[in-house]
Amino acid sequence: MTLDVAIIGLGKMGSLHLKAFTRLRAEGLIGKIYGADSDAGKSKIYLNVLDKFFNNINDIKHQHVDLVIIATPTYTHYDFIKKFLPITHVLVEKPLAESYEKFQEIKHLVKKVKNRLFIGHIERFNPVTDYLKRIISSNVQYLSFIRTSSKPLKPENYVNVVLDLMVHDVDLLSYIFSLKDTNKVSILKVLSFLEDKFITTSHATLKIDKTLITLYSSWNYQRKYRLLKILTDHGIYSVDFHNRKVETPYSTLFWKGIDQVYEEDKHVVLSIINNEDSIIEFNNCLFSYELIFKILSSTLIIEKS
C-alpha cells in the first residue's frame, strides 16, 4: 500500500517534508506527491520532484490524497485543519493553533471526524529524547530548559516565542515524563518581554510534585541553543538537543546522521498504513497544548522600551 500526499506550504519546513517524502517514495511507501503554495514561483523550483503543483490551495481538495501536510504560518493552521481534516488525514506543523479557543474548536472537530490529526512535534523523534525517556526515572529534583534563536524575519508567522520555541520544551516535558494531567502542574511565575508587539522572550517557573522546572525561550540570540539540565538522585545530566549530545554522570553520548523530519514523516505514514497509534497524534499531545496556553494566560508582560 502507498499513500498519496499533498504538502501545503513549500517554505523551509515544507521543503524538508518534500525531501523526506521523496525518500519515502523511493522506498515504496508514497505514491504521488502534490505541492501547493501561494507563491507560483515555487512550481519551477520543484518541477522535477512534484507530481503536480497548485497555486490555488483549494485545488488540493479535488486530488483525493491520503495525507495533507500543513507547513504554513501558524495563523493559517486552524483554517486549513477545518478545511482538510473532514476529508483526509492531516499532519500540521507545530504549534497546532495560535489561541486556546481555536485549540478547543479543533479538539471538538477531531472527535467528530474519522480522519486522524498529527502534530509535528519533531523533538519526539530526536534520539536524545528517546534516550532520556528510557533512562530518566521519576526521581528528578530540577529541570531547566533553554531554547533560543534569532528573531524570525516575519515574527507574525510564528505569533510569539512561547508558541514558536517554548512549546517544544513543554512537549518534551510531557513526552519524556508521560504527563497527562495539567491540574498537577503548578505555574509559579511566568515573565514575558514584549518588543514591537511580539513576545520575544519568556521565562516560566513550574512545579510538578517535588520537581521544580524552569523554561527559558528567547528570539534575542544569534545562536541556536536547545539545552536541558536535569538534576537527579544519581547526578546531573546535561542535554544538547541541537547537537544531539548528552553528558551523563558516567559518560558522554552522541548521535549522528539522524533526519528527524524523515523519521517523523515515516512514522506518520506507517501509522496510517498499519492503523497503529502515533506518538504525535492529537490525543497524545493534549497535555502540551493545555499547558502552553495556561502558561500564556498566566504571563506577566513587560514591554521593552
N, C-alpha and C positions, 0 to 999 in steps of 0.2 A: 504494500500500500504506500502511495506517495501523497503528499499534501500540496495543493496549490496555495501560494501565499501572495499577499499584497503588502507592500511597505508604503505607508503614508508618511511623507516627510523624508527627503533624501539629503539631509544635512549631515552633521558629524555622526550622530548615533544611527541615523538611517543608513548611511553608507557602511557602517560597521555591521549592521544587521544584514545588509545586502551581501557583503563579503562572506558572512557566516552561512547564509542560506545558499549561496553559490557553492560553497564547500559541501553543504549537506545535499545539494542536488547531485553533485559528483558521487556522493556516497549512496545515492538511490533512495533518499528519504523525501526529496522535494521534486515536484513536477514543474509547474510553471511559476515564474516569479514576475509579479507585476509591480510597478512603481508609480507613485503619484506624488506630485509636488506642484505648488502654485508657481514655481519658477520653471518656465518652459525650457530654459537653457539646460536644465539637468538632463533632458532627454538625449542630448548629444554626448554628455559625459558617460552615460550608462547605456548607450545604444547597443553595445555588443553583449551586455550582461542581462538586461531585462527582456522578457518576452513581449512586454508592451509597456509603454509609458503613457500616463494620463495626466494632463494638465488640470483637468476637472476631477477633483477627488470623488465627486458623487458617481462618476462612471465606474468606480470600483464595485459599486453595489450590483452591477449587472454581470460581473465576471464569475460569480458562484465559487468564490475562493473558500478554502477551508480555514484559513487563519489570516487575520489582519494585524499588522504591527503598526502601532501608533507611535511615531517618533517625531512629534511636532511640539511646539511650545506648550507649556503647562496649561495655559488658559484655554487651549483648544481641546484638551483631553476629554472633558465632560461631554461636549457636544459629539465628538467622534465615537465615544463609547455608546452613547444613546443611539447613534445612527447605525452602528455596525453590530453591536452585541446581540440584538434580536435576530440577526441573520447568519452570524458566524462566530467562531471563536476569536478572541481578541487578546493580544499581548500589548500592553501600554507601558511606555517608559514611566519611571518614577518621576515626580510624585503622581499619585493617582489623580488628584484634583487639587485645586487651589483654595478650597474652602471646606469647612466641616459640613455645611449644608449640601454641597454637591457630592461630597463623600457619602452622606446619608442617602441621597437620591440614587446614587449608583448602587449602594447596598440593597435598596429595595428592588432595583432593576435586576440585579443578579439573582434574587430569589424568584423572580417571575419567568426568567428565560432558561432554556435548556443548555445554551452555549456557555462556554467557560471563559472567565476573565483572569488573565495572568498579569502580574505587575513586575516590571523589570528591575527587581532588586538584585543587581548584579553581584554585590558583595557576598551574597549567599553562595556564589559559585567560585569564590576565591578559596584556594586550597588552605590558606591560613585560617579562614573561618571554619572550614571543616575540621581542621586540626584542633582549634580551640573548643569547638562543640564536643569533640570526643574526650578531651583530657581535662578541661576545667571543671572542677566539681562545684558544688554549691557553697563551699567554704571560702567565699570571696568577701574580703572586707572593704575593698575600694576599687573603683573603676574610673579611669579618666580618659575620655575620648577627645582627640584634637583632629580637626579636619579643616583645611584651608585651601584657598585658591585665589587667583586674581579675580577681580570683578568682571562678570561677563560683559561683552560689548553691548548686548541688549538685555539688561537685567530684568526688564518687564517679561521676557520669555520664561524666566525662572521664578518669578514672583518675589521671593526673598531667600536669604541664605539658609533659613530654617528648613524650607521645603526643598531647597537645592542640595545642601550638604548635610545638615544635621539629621535629616530623615534617614540617611544611610546608617548613621550610628545608632539611632533609635531602633532601626530594623535589625542591626547586628545584635543589639541588646536583647531584642525579642527572640531572635532566632537561636543565638548561642545558648541562651538560658531557658528556652522553651516557655516564654512567658505568655499568658493568655488573658489575665485579668488586670486591667489598668487601675481598678479600685485598690489594688495592693501597692500602687506606686504613690508615694508622697512627693509632690512637687514643692520643694523648699523655697526655691528662688529662681526666677528667670529674668535676666537683664539683657536688653537688646538695644543696639545703636542704629539710629536712622540717619542715612545720608542720602540727600537728593531723592527723598520719598521712598527709599528702599531700605529694609533692614539688611545691613551688610555684615554685622557681627552679632552673635548671640551666645550667651553663656547660661546654661541651665544646671541647677543642682537638684538631684533627685535622691530619694531613699526608698529601697525595697527591703523590707525586713531590717536586717542589721547592716546592709550593704549601702555605702554612700557612692553616688555616681555623679560625675561631672561631665558635661558635654560642651565643648567649645567649637564654634564654627565661625569662619570669617572669610570674606571676599577680599580682604585687605593685604594679601600676601602674594608675591610673585611666584613663590614656590608652593607646590602641592605637598601638603602633609596629610597623611592618613594614619594616625597613630593611636595606640591604646596602651595604657599601663594597667596591669592587673595585680593587685596585692592579695595573695592567698596565704593559707596556713603554711605552704611549702616555699614561699618566697615570691619574688616579683617576676612577672612576665612582661617583656617589652615587645610590642607588636607594631610592625610597619606593614599595613595592608597594601600600600602603593608599591613597595619593593618586595613584597611577599617574603617577609623575614620575621622570625620570632626568636627572641632571646629568652630562654627559659633559665631557671636556677641551675640547670645541669648542662645545657648545650645551646648552640645557635643553629637554627634551621632555616633553609632557603628553599624556595620553589621557583622553577624557571619554565618558560615555554608554554604557559597557560593562556589560552584565548578565552576569557570569561564570557564574552558575548556569544561566541560559538557554543560554549558549554551550556549557557542559558537557553539558546535557541534550540539546540539539540534536545535538551531536557523537555522543553515545551512540546516539540514535535513528537517525541516518543510518548509523552504522557497522553497526547491526543490519540495517536495511533493505537496505543495499547490500553487506552481508557484507564490510566493509572493516576493516582493522586500526584499533585505537584507541590513542591515546597514554596512556589511563588504564586499559587492560585489565590484568588481574592480572599477566601475564608481563612487562609493560612497567613495572611498579612494584616488581619483586622487590628491586632494589638498595636502595630506600628502606627497606623493612622489615627486610632483613638488617642494614643499618647501624643503624637506630634501635634495634633490640633488642641489638645489640652495644654501643651507647652506654649503654643502660640497665644492661646486665650489667657494664659497666666503671666505673660511677659510684661515687665515694666519697660517702656520705651523711652530712651533718652535721645533727643535729636542733637546731632553734632552740628556745631555752628561753623 
